Amino acid sequence: MEMECINILKLSLDDPDTLFAVAHAIASKVRIDIIRLLDTQKLNIVDIAHKLNLPVSTVALNIRVLETAGLVITETLPAKRGTMKICSRNLEMIQLKLKQSEQYKTNTNSYVIEMPIGQFCDSDVYPTCGLLNSNGILYPSEEPAVFYDPQCITASLLWFRKGYVEYKFPSLLPLKATIKSIQFSMELCSEAPGFNHNWPSDITAWINGVEIGTWTCPGDFGDRKGKLNPAWIIENHTQYGLLKTWKVDDRGTYLDDVRVSDVTLGELNLEIKKQIRFRIGVKHNARNIGGMNLFGKQFGDTEQDIIMRIMYT
């Protein structure tokens, strides 16, 4: 699949989460200075720290904020000793629309379903793998077979090294509705032993069997406790992920409002289906097989499971 990146990010009041993330990212002199440095060149984190006379840890933290907002992209390359993270500017322009669309004001043309992460209809996962609910680990086992136990529907955190989980969402739209866009949002990160912020993983999404795009998650996050995690969650393990949103409309596919592929609504066979299949996972032939953690509303930082939102007229 051809992957394409656009240089303009369009923000509006219709998507307050993305607007807040970008506003937060640029509300810092340090992060503005980093963006200036990356205007015409790619730099690693150590070079940026040297040029700005800042600790490497401070630069790494601010790069992560910029990366989450989609303003900077990073890639991990071999170095003389281990690897190094190379940073580059991802956008040339940000457009902000302050007038809210009528469909978001009235909410009459929005169909929303929240699917518990444990309620997958199919899975094909490989160790390390497992499931957690609010009471603890469902089974003290790394056997993929636990994903077929009836108790898995109570899970609020699941993980695996490669493979996928798939969900079936109902599509109960009005008879003559015309779909304008479909999006899925969830909290995700890689799956490393313990945790490792430098552990890239290529996480791919499919709708009705059509691959819509891949996100390279930078790592498995555990430097602090997840905001929603129970008190008994062990430290030095995965704690939280990043909230990611895939959206498909008539123009293409977007990840957090940045275009990532040419797949459009017309390729998803949505109009003739009363159910919509959404699959998320790590392909066997992925460049970065770094696993996946999927967070439900009782774990991580975001109080939600997988949310499907369809906009229609």
N, C-alpha and C positions, 0 to 999 in steps of 0.2 A: 504493500500500500504506500502510495506517495504521501509523505508527511510535509506539510507546508506551514510556515510561520508568517503571520502578518505583523506589520510594524506599528499598527494603530490599535490601541485599546479603547473601546467605547464604553464609558461608564454612564449609569443613569440611576435614578431613585428606584427603578424597578428591581434592581439587584443590590440591596443595601449591604449585603455581606461582602461582595467584591469591592464596592465603593469604600467601605470602611477599611478593608485590608490595604488598598492602594493608598488611601489618605494617611493611614498609620505609617505606611512604609516611607512616604516622602516627607513626613512631619519630623524630620531629623536631619541636622546639619551633616552628621557623619554619613548618613545614607545618601544624601545629595552629593557629598564629596566623592563617594564611591561611584555613583552613576557618572559623574563628570570624568573620573579617571577611565571609566570603561567606554567613553564616547567613541574612541577610535581604535581601541586596542583591547586584547584579551590579557588578563593578568591572573596569576594565582594569588591565593589569600596572603601568603607571606610577602609578596611584592606590594600588594595593596597596603598591608600593615606598615611596611617600611616607608612607602611614599607618604602615608598619612601620619606617621609617627604614633601608631597605635598598637596596643597588644594584639597578637594574632587572634586570641580568644574573642576580643571585642569585635574584630572584623568578621570573624566566622559567624558570630551571633547576628550581626547586622546583614550579612549576606543571606542568611537564612530567612530573615524578614522580607528582604527584597525578592528572594526566590519564591516565597509563598505568595507574594502579591503578583508574581508574573513579570516583574520588572527586570529581573536578572536571571540568566540561566547558567547552570554550572555543569561541567563534565569532568569525570575523573580520568586522569591520564597517568601512564607509568612515569616514575621519577627514578633518580639514582638510588634513592632509598625508599622503597614502597611506592606510594602513589601521591599525586598532588591534584588539587581541585582547581580547575581553570574556570574563571568567571567571565561572562560577556554580557553586554546590554542586550535586552530582548526586544525593546520597543523604541520607536522614534517619536511617537506622539500619543498623548492621552486626550480623548474627547469626553467632556462631561455634559450630559443632558439633565437639566434641573427640572424639566416638566415631566411629571409622572404620566405614564400611559393610562388611558381610561380603563383598560382591561385589568390593570393592577389596582386601580382605585376601587372598582366595584367588586372585583374578584369573581364576577359571574361567569367568566370565560376561562376559569382555571379548574382543572381536575387534578386532585392531589391524593396520593396513597402513600402511606408509610408502612414499609414491610419490615418486620423483625428480622434481624440478620440470621437467626436460627431457623427461619422458615424457608430454607432453600428447597427446591424440588429435585435438584440433581447436584451431584458433586463428583469430582475425580481429583483427589488430593494426594500429596506425597509427603512423607515425614521430612522435617519435623512438622507435626500437625497436632491440633487439639482444639478444645472448646471450653469456654468458661461461662458460668452464669453467676448471679449475685451470691450464690452459696459456695462457689469454688469450682475446681476442675471437675467436669462431668465424669471423666474417667482418667485415672493416672496411667495413661497409655499414649503411645505415639502411633497407634494403629489407625489407618484411614477408615476402618470399619466403624469407628465410633460416630462418624458423620451420618450413619444410617440408623442410629438408635433413635427411638421416638423422643427421648429427652433432649435431643439436639435443638428442638424448637424453643427451648428456654434459654439458649445461649445468647450472650450479649457481647462476646468477644470470641473470634475464631482466627486461626492462623494455619498456614501451610507453606511448604517450601516451593512447590510448583503445582500446577493444576488449576482448578476453577470451582466456583460455586455458582449455581444458576437459580433464578427466581422467576416465578410466573405472577405477573401483575394483571388484575382485571382491567378491562377497558370499557367502562360503562358510560360512554359519551352519548349525548343526544343523537337521534337517528340521522339528522342532516348536518351534524357537526363537521367542520373542516379543520383538521389539525394544523396548527401553525408552527409548533415546536414541541419537542419532548426532551426532558432532562432528568438525570438521575444524580443525586448527591449522597455522599457518604464520607466517613472518616477512615483514612487508610494510612498504612506505612509499610515498610519492608519488614522482613522477619529474619533477624540475626540471632546468634547465640547470645543470650543475655540482652544486650542492646548495643547498637553501633551506629552512630550518626553518619558514618561514611560507609554505607552498605547499599549501593544502588540496586534497584529492582525494577524491571520493566513490567508494569501492571497494565493489562489490556482489558478493554470493555467491548462487549458485543450486545446488539439489540436484534432480536429475532434471527439470530445466527449470523448477522452481518457485523464484521469487525469495524468498530467506529474510530478507534484510536488507542494509543499507548502513552502512558505517563511513566517517566523514569523517576520513581521516588528516590530521594537522595539517601535515605537511611531509616533505621529503626530507632525511635526516639525514647530515651529513658533518663534524661538528665534531671528531670523533676517528676513529681507525682502528677498523674493525670487528674484533671479537675474533678472528675466524676468517680474516680476509682474508689472502691471500698477500702477500708483501713487495712484489711488483711493482705492487700496486694504486695508482693515481695518487691523490695527495691532491687536495683541493678538488673531489672528486666524491662520489657516493653511497657511504656506508660501511656502514650498518647500518639495520635496520628495527625494528619492534615486533612481538612475538609476539602474535598474535590468535587467538582460538578461538571459532568459531561452534558452537553446540549447539542441537539441536532435540529436544524431547520431547513428551509428550502435552499439556503446558500452553502451549507456545509456543516461540519462538526466542530465544536468548540470545547476546550477544556478551560474552565474558569475564564470564559469569554475571549480566549486566545484561540484562533483557528488552528486546528491540528490535522484535519483531513478533508477530503472532498466528498465524503459520504453525506448524502442529503436524505430528507424525509422520504422521497419517492422510492428509495432503495430498501426501505424497512418494512414494506407491506403492512403498514399500520391500519389502513382503511378497511382491510378485509378481515382483520383479526379481532376477536373479542378478548383475547389475552395477549399480553406482551411479555416476551422472555428477555430477561436481562442477565447477562453472564459477566462475571468479573474474575480475573485470575492472572496467572503467570504462565506463558506458553513454554512448552518443552524446548523450543528452539530459540527462546529469547536470548538476546545478547547478555543481559544481566538477569540471571536467575537468582534473585535475592529474596524470594518469598513474599508473603503478604499477611498483614494483620488487618482485620476488618472489625471496627468497633461499633457496638450498639449503644443505646442511650444510657446504659448504666456504667460505661467505661469510657476512658479517654477524656477528651475536652469538650465534645459537642453532644448535647442531649438529643440525639436523634438516631434512628436506624437508617435504612435506605429509603430515601424519599423520591418518588416519581412525580413529576409535575408535567401535565400536558396543558398547553395553551391552545385554545381553539376558537373559531368563530362559527 
